[in-house]
Amino acid sequence: MLNNYTAKYTKIDSGYMGQLVEWPEIITEGKTIEECRKMLKDALNEMILAYKEQGKEIPVGGALIEQLPIEV
């Protein structure tokens, strides 16, 4: 079964911070949106493996939505 999660990106001094709305423990940072997105996917995969090893239930994701910051 494939879950989709909502990614929220916030502009910070060092680049971008990414977080999954349905799984708020998963937070990453990257210099660019692309780097942050890749790190968020890596963090998600690691968290899924850890949850499976511990026998924990994996949070159910919603629709795949990305909230991208608007550059002004």
ABEGO torsion letter per residue (X at the ends): XBBBBBBBBBBBAAEBBBBBAABAABBBBBABAAAAAAAAAAAAAAAAAAAAAAGBBBBBBBBBBBBBBBBX
